[in-house]
């Protein structure tokens, strides 16, 4: 039997790259198959090196909100590249991006660009500690904030997928400064503040957790966090790397009407290029060097390619009112899949907000990490393989979120729902 090109590439990668991948979730561990390698992408479609075509619901893990290789973004990158790839000194696009972010997110008065979501959350934590002169941080189980040492405690995303919610190499002394609590449990937060009075610098969370599947905050949870942080003199940090500019013009904080002290951003604002940002009030942000004592730097931060791509994408989102379109597509997907789920006994739960969604393989409520982990990974793996073989690519982990793009069509949704429905019917009979 002839070996596929993807298999050959993966074999070669394993000899030179740890695990054969440059990010753990790409390894497809637990899915009973090797990853496939992509040759090109356009719109809502991927084509692998063996010629297979897929409707894509991963979207480069969120940035491809307009679809892959949108002409407006490609043109902006091409134009910027002719003027220089990187300067290492200020360029006008950095200012344009800062002005746009501050205009769209009212809680942000000043913003600094970085190169990844991990850098953004890491910088938020350092800034919060420097501003408050406190050391401890509250995070929530299942919320993933990148591979920052102090935040890789009870994390989600790839660390959860591979059965390692913590990481080797994180000093115990540093981990002890992080208090991990159940999401949606405000009483646990109040207890932590009471037992660590005057020691907590910040509470950091994904306002809509999207790295242990997708689940939502209870009605008053985010506002209660705001109130508790204000009362305790701690900063509230929203990690909107996934939700920022995807769910609404102003992100999750616009949807829920809660203003954090600091916000971490990424993904959508880079148009597919590596990027991150963090921002907040001028009072807090002025603590950063060179004005203040909190050091943070990055050689390629605000580079012209990422800024050009991000500005083009954000302006196009506004021009076409993409959020309304994405919510419409999301509603079509939800109704199509849930309609098929109603046709048979189902151990399934479907969550969606705007263009983000997740199917859990449990019929019990999902509202935090513990309830998300009720989902059955063996059922998910079978569902994933069934859909992939029929040209529909969902995130290769139960503990990740799916993403729609403005390039998806109603025909794409119809085909996807038919495939997913067949898979769910098969699993429903077996469950």
C-alpha positions as CSV (number, residue, x, y, z in Angstrom):
1,X,0.0,0.0,0.0
2,X,1.4,3.4,-1.0
3,X,2.1,5.7,1.9
4,X,0.2,9.0,1.8
5,X,2.2,12.2,1.5
6,X,0.8,13.4,4.9
7,X,2.1,10.1,6.5
8,X,5.5,10.5,4.9
9,X,5.7,14.1,6.1
10,X,4.7,13.2,9.6
11,X,7.3,10.5,9.8
12,X,10.0,13.0,8.6
13,X,8.7,15.6,11.1
14,X,8.9,13.2,14.0
15,X,12.6,12.9,13.5
16,X,13.3,16.6,13.7
17,X,10.3,18.2,15.6
18,X,9.2,17.0,19.1
19,X,6.1,14.9,18.5
20,X,6.2,15.8,14.9
21,X,4.3,19.1,15.5
22,X,5.0,22.6,16.5
23,X,1.9,22.8,18.8
24,X,0.6,19.8,20.7
25,X,-3.0,19.9,19.7
26,X,-2.0,19.3,16.1
27,X,-0.7,15.8,16.9
28,X,-4.2,14.3,16.8
29,X,-3.3,12.1,19.8
30,X,-6.3,10.1,21.0
31,X,-8.0,10.3,17.6
32,X,-6.7,7.0,16.2
33,X,-4.9,8.6,13.3
34,X,-2.0,10.8,12.3
35,X,-2.4,14.5,11.4
36,X,-2.8,15.6,7.8
37,X,-0.7,18.3,6.2
38,X,-2.2,21.2,4.4
39,X,-1.0,22.4,1.0
40,X,-3.3,25.4,0.6
41,X,-6.4,27.1,1.9
42,X,-9.0,29.4,0.5
43,X,-12.3,30.7,1.9
44,X,-13.9,28.0,4.0
45,X,-11.9,25.2,2.4
46,X,-8.6,23.3,3.1
47,X,-6.8,21.0,0.7
48,X,-4.2,18.6,2.1
49,X,-1.1,17.4,0.3
50,X,-2.9,14.2,-0.8
51,X,-5.6,16.2,-2.6
52,X,-8.4,15.9,-0.1
53,X,-10.8,18.8,0.3
54,X,-12.3,19.8,3.6
55,X,-14.9,22.3,4.9
56,X,-12.9,24.0,7.7
57,X,-14.3,24.8,11.1
58,X,-11.0,25.5,12.8
59,X,-10.0,28.6,10.9
60,X,-6.4,28.5,12.1
61,X,-7.8,28.3,15.6
62,X,-9.8,31.5,15.2
63,X,-8.0,34.1,13.2
64,X,-9.5,33.3,9.9
65,X,-12.8,35.1,10.6
66,X,-13.1,36.2,6.9
67,X,-12.0,32.8,5.7
68,X,-8.6,31.7,4.4
69,X,-6.6,34.1,2.2
70,X,-9.2,36.8,1.9
71,X,-8.3,39.0,-1.0
72,X,-8.4,42.2,1.1
73,X,-5.9,40.8,3.6
74,X,-3.6,39.3,1.0
75,X,-3.5,42.5,-0.9
76,X,-2.7,44.5,2.3
77,X,0.2,42.1,3.2
78,X,1.6,42.2,-0.3
79,X,1.6,46.0,-0.3
80,X,3.2,46.1,3.1
81,X,5.9,43.6,2.2
82,X,7.1,45.7,-0.7
83,X,7.9,48.5,1.7
84,X,9.8,46.3,4.2
85,X,9.2,43.1,6.3
86,X,10.3,44.5,9.6
87,X,11.8,47.8,10.8
88,X,12.5,47.5,14.5
89,X,11.5,51.1,14.9
90,X,8.0,52.6,15.0
91,X,5.8,52.5,11.9
92,X,2.5,54.3,11.1
93,X,0.4,51.1,11.1
94,X,1.1,50.5,14.8
95,X,-0.6,53.8,15.6
96,X,-3.6,53.0,13.3
97,X,-4.0,49.7,15.0
98,X,-3.8,51.2,18.5
99,X,-6.4,53.9,17.6
100,X,-8.8,51.3,16.2
101,X,-8.5,49.0,19.2
102,X,-9.1,51.8,21.6
103,X,-12.1,53.0,19.6
104,X,-13.7,49.6,19.5
105,X,-13.0,48.5,23.1
106,X,-14.0,51.3,25.5
107,X,-12.1,49.7,28.5
108,X,-8.8,50.2,26.6
109,X,-7.3,53.7,26.7
110,X,-3.8,52.5,25.8
111,X,-2.6,49.3,24.1
112,X,0.7,47.6,23.4
113,X,1.3,45.2,20.6
114,X,3.1,41.9,21.2
115,X,3.5,38.7,19.0
116,X,1.2,36.1,20.6
117,X,-1.7,35.6,23.0
118,X,0.7,34.0,25.4
119,X,2.8,37.2,25.4
120,X,-0.3,39.3,26.0
121,X,-1.5,37.3,29.0
122,X,2.0,37.1,30.4
123,X,2.4,40.8,30.2
124,X,-1.0,41.4,31.8
125,X,0.0,39.4,34.8
126,X,3.4,41.1,35.2
127,X,1.7,44.5,34.8
128,X,-1.0,43.6,37.3
129,X,1.6,42.5,39.8
130,X,3.7,45.7,39.3
131,X,0.7,48.0,39.5
132,X,-0.8,46.4,42.7
133,X,2.5,45.3,44.3
134,X,0.9,42.0,45.0
135,X,1.9,38.5,43.9
136,X,-1.0,36.1,43.8
137,X,-3.3,35.5,40.9
138,X,-6.7,33.9,40.6
139,X,-7.4,31.9,37.4
140,X,-10.2,29.4,36.6
141,X,-9.9,25.7,35.9
142,X,-10.1,25.0,32.2
143,X,-9.3,28.5,31.1
144,X,-6.1,28.5,28.9
145,X,-4.0,31.6,28.8
146,X,-1.1,30.3,26.8
147,X,2.0,28.5,28.1
148,X,2.8,31.1,30.7
149,X,4.4,29.4,33.8
150,X,2.2,31.0,36.4
151,X,-1.0,30.4,34.3
152,X,-0.3,26.8,33.2
153,X,-2.2,25.5,36.3
154,X,-5.4,23.6,35.7
155,X,-5.3,24.8,32.1
156,X,-7.3,23.8,29.1
157,X,-6.5,23.5,25.4
158,X,-3.7,21.2,24.4
159,X,-2.6,20.6,28.0
160,X,-6.0,19.2,28.8
161,X,-6.3,17.3,25.5
162,X,-3.2,15.4,26.3
163,X,-4.1,14.6,29.8
164,X,-1.7,17.1,31.4
165,X,-3.6,20.1,32.8
166,X,-0.3,21.1,34.5
167,X,3.2,21.1,33.1
168,X,6.6,19.9,34.1
169,X,9.1,22.7,34.3
170,X,6.7,25.1,36.2
171,X,8.4,25.8,39.6
172,X,6.2,24.8,42.5
173,X,7.0,28.1,44.2
174,X,5.5,29.9,41.2
175,X,2.5,27.7,40.9
176,X,1.7,28.4,44.6
177,X,1.1,32.0,43.6
178,X,-1.8,30.9,41.4
179,X,-5.1,30.1,42.9
180,X,-7.2,27.9,40.5
181,X,-11.0,28.0,41.1
182,X,-14.0,26.4,39.4
183,X,-15.5,28.7,36.7
184,X,-18.9,30.1,37.5
185,X,-18.4,29.7,41.2
186,X,-18.4,33.2,42.7
187,X,-18.5,31.9,46.3
188,X,-15.2,30.3,45.7
189,X,-13.8,33.6,44.5
190,X,-15.1,35.4,47.6
191,X,-13.5,32.8,49.8
192,X,-10.2,33.1,48.0
193,X,-10.2,36.9,48.5
194,X,-11.1,36.5,52.1
195,X,-8.4,33.9,52.8
196,X,-5.7,35.9,50.8
197,X,-6.6,39.4,51.9
198,X,-4.4,42.1,50.4
199,X,-2.4,39.5,48.4
200,X,-4.3,39.0,45.1
201,X,-3.0,41.1,42.2
202,X,-5.6,40.0,39.6
203,X,-8.3,37.7,38.5
204,X,-7.7,36.5,35.0
205,X,-10.2,34.5,32.9
206,X,-11.6,33.9,29.5
207,X,-15.0,35.6,29.9
208,X,-16.3,32.9,27.6
209,X,-14.2,29.8,28.2
210,X,-13.2,28.3,24.8
211,X,-10.3,26.0,25.6
212,X,-12.2,23.2,27.4
213,X,-14.9,23.1,24.8
214,X,-17.2,26.1,24.9
215,X,-19.3,27.0,27.9
216,X,-20.8,30.3,29.1
217,X,-20.7,32.5,32.2
218,X,-23.8,32.4,34.4
219,X,-26.0,35.6,34.3
220,X,-24.3,37.5,37.1
221,X,-20.9,35.9,37.2
222,X,-18.8,38.4,35.3
223,X,-20.4,41.4,37.0
224,X,-19.8,39.8,40.4
225,X,-16.2,39.3,39.5
226,X,-16.0,43.0,38.6
227,X,-17.5,43.9,42.0
228,X,-15.2,41.6,44.0
229,X,-12.0,42.8,42.3
230,X,-13.0,46.4,42.8
231,X,-13.7,45.9,46.5
232,X,-10.4,44.0,47.0
233,X,-8.2,46.4,45.0
234,X,-7.3,43.6,42.5
235,X,-7.4,44.0,38.7
236,X,-9.8,42.1,36.5
237,X,-8.2,40.7,33.3
238,X,-10.2,39.4,30.4
239,X,-8.4,37.1,28.1
240,X,-10.2,37.9,24.8
241,X,-7.6,36.3,22.6
242,X,-10.4,34.1,21.1
243,X,-13.5,36.2,21.6
244,X,-12.0,39.7,20.9
245,X,-13.5,41.1,17.6
246,X,-14.9,37.7,16.8
247,X,-18.2,37.7,18.8
248,X,-18.8,41.4,18.6
249,X,-17.0,44.6,17.6
250,X,-16.1,45.1,21.3
251,X,-15.7,41.4,22.2
252,X,-17.3,39.6,25.1
253,X,-17.1,42.6,27.3
254,X,-19.5,44.4,24.9
255,X,-21.9,41.4,25.0
256,X,-22.0,41.2,28.8
257,X,-21.5,44.9,29.6
258,X,-18.6,44.3,32.0
259,X,-15.4,46.4,31.7
260,X,-12.2,44.7,32.8
261,X,-9.1,46.6,33.9
262,X,-6.9,44.8,31.4
263,X,-7.7,42.9,28.2
264,X,-5.5,40.4,26.3
265,X,-6.1,40.2,22.5
266,X,-4.8,38.2,19.6
267,X,-5.8,36.0,16.7
268,X,-8.4,38.1,14.7
269,X,-6.3,41.3,15.0
270,X,-3.4,39.7,13.0
271,X,-5.4,38.6,10.0
272,X,-3.7,35.2,10.3
273,X,-0.2,36.5,11.1
274,X,1.4,36.0,14.6
275,X,0.1,38.8,16.8
276,X,-1.1,39.8,20.3
277,X,-1.9,42.9,22.2
278,X,-2.9,44.0,25.7
279,X,-4.4,47.2,26.9
280,X,-6.4,48.9,29.6
281,X,-6.7,52.3,31.4
282,X,-3.9,54.9,30.8
283,X,-3.2,54.8,34.6
284,X,-2.3,51.1,34.5
285,X,-0.7,51.0,31.1
286,X,1.6,54.0,32.0
287,X,3.3,51.6,34.4
288,X,5.0,50.0,31.4
289,X,8.5,50.9,30.4
290,X,9.8,53.2,29.2
291,X,7.4,55.4,31.2
292,X,7.1,53.1,34.2
293,X,8.9,50.4,36.2
294,X,7.3,47.3,34.6
295,X,9.5,46.0,31.8
296,X,8.1,44.5,28.6
297,X,9.6,44.4,25.1
298,X,9.5,42.6,21.8
299,X,11.7,42.9,18.7
300,X,8.9,42.2,16.2
301,X,6.0,43.7,18.1
302,X,3.8,45.9,15.8
303,X,5.6,44.7,12.7
304,X,4.2,46.1,9.5
305,X,3.0,42.8,8.0
306,X,0.9,41.8,11.0
307,X,-0.5,45.4,11.4
308,X,-1.4,45.6,7.8
309,X,-3.1,42.2,7.8
310,X,-5.0,43.0,11.0
311,X,-6.2,46.4,10.0
312,X,-7.4,45.1,6.6
313,X,-9.3,42.3,8.3
314,X,-10.9,44.5,11.1
315,X,-12.0,47.1,8.6
316,X,-13.5,44.5,6.3
317,X,-15.4,43.0,9.3
318,X,-17.0,46.3,10.0
319,X,-17.7,47.1,6.3
320,X,-19.7,43.9,5.7
321,X,-21.2,43.8,9.3
322,X,-19.7,40.4,9.6
323,X,-21.0,39.8,13.2
324,X,-24.6,39.7,12.0
325,X,-23.7,37.4,9.1
326,X,-21.7,35.1,11.4
327,X,-24.5,34.9,13.9
328,X,-26.9,33.9,11.1
329,X,-24.6,31.2,9.9
330,X,-24.1,30.0,13.5
331,X,-27.9,29.8,14.0
332,X,-28.2,27.7,10.8
333,X,-25.5,25.3,12.0
334,X,-27.1,25.1,15.5
335,X,-30.6,24.4,14.2
336,X,-29.3,21.9,11.6
337,X,-27.3,19.9,14.1
338,X,-29.7,20.2,17.0
339,X,-32.6,19.3,14.7
340,X,-30.9,16.0,13.9
341,X,-30.1,15.4,17.5
342,X,-33.8,15.6,18.4
343,X,-34.5,12.6,16.1
344,X,-32.9,10.0,18.3
345,X,-31.7,9.2,21.9
346,X,-28.7,11.6,22.3
347,X,-25.9,11.8,24.8
348,X,-25.0,15.1,23.2
349,X,-25.1,18.8,24.2
350,X,-24.5,21.7,21.7
351,X,-23.3,25.1,22.8
352,X,-23.0,28.2,20.5
353,X,-22.5,31.9,20.8
354,X,-22.2,33.8,17.6
355,X,-19.6,32.1,15.4
356,X,-18.2,29.9,18.1
357,X,-19.6,26.4,18.9
358,X,-18.9,23.1,20.6
359,X,-20.6,19.7,20.7
360,X,-20.1,17.8,24.0
361,X,-20.7,14.1,24.1
362,X,-22.7,14.2,27.3
363,X,-26.4,15.1,27.9
364,X,-25.6,16.7,31.3
365,X,-25.2,20.5,31.7
366,X,-21.8,21.9,30.9
367,X,-20.8,25.0,32.8
368,X,-17.2,24.5,34.1
369,X,-14.2,22.2,33.6
370,X,-15.5,19.4,35.7
371,X,-18.8,19.2,33.8
372,X,-17.0,19.5,30.4
373,X,-14.9,16.5,31.4
374,X,-18.0,14.4,31.5
375,X,-17.9,14.3,27.8
376,X,-16.9,11.0,26.3
377,X,-13.6,11.3,24.4
378,X,-14.1,7.9,22.6
379,X,-17.4,9.1,21.1
380,X,-15.8,12.4,20.1
381,X,-12.9,10.6,18.4
382,X,-15.3,8.4,16.4
383,X,-17.4,11.5,15.4
384,X,-14.3,13.4,14.4
385,X,-13.0,10.6,12.1
386,X,-16.5,10.0,10.5
387,X,-16.8,13.7,9.7
388,X,-13.2,14.1,8.5
389,X,-13.5,11.2,6.1
390,X,-16.5,12.9,4.5
391,X,-14.8,16.2,4.1
392,X,-15.8,18.1,7.2
393,X,-12.9,19.2,9.5
394,X,-13.8,20.1,13.1
395,X,-11.2,20.8,15.8
396,X,-9.3,17.6,16.6
397,X,-10.1,17.7,20.3
398,X,-13.2,17.6,22.5
399,X,-11.7,20.4,24.5
400,X,-11.5,23.0,21.7
401,X,-14.0,25.3,20.1
402,X,-15.2,25.4,16.5
403,X,-15.2,28.6,14.4
404,X,-17.3,29.8,11.6
405,X,-16.1,32.3,9.0
406,X,-17.7,34.8,6.8
407,X,-16.6,32.6,3.9
408,X,-18.9,29.8,4.9
409,X,-22.1,29.5,2.9
410,X,-25.5,28.1,3.7
411,X,-24.6,25.2,1.3
412,X,-21.5,24.5,3.4
413,X,-23.7,24.5,6.6
414,X,-26.3,22.2,4.9
415,X,-23.6,19.7,3.9
416,X,-22.0,19.9,7.4
417,X,-25.2,19.3,9.2
418,X,-26.0,16.3,7.0
419,X,-22.6,14.7,7.7
420,X,-22.7,15.6,11.4
421,X,-26.2,14.3,11.6
422,X,-25.2,10.9,10.1
423,X,-22.4,10.7,12.6
424,X,-24.6,11.6,15.5
425,X,-27.3,9.1,14.5
426,X,-24.6,6.4,14.3
427,X,-23.2,7.3,17.7
428,X,-26.7,7.8,19.2
429,X,-27.6,4.2,18.3
430,X,-24.4,2.9,19.8
431,X,-24.4,5.0,23.0
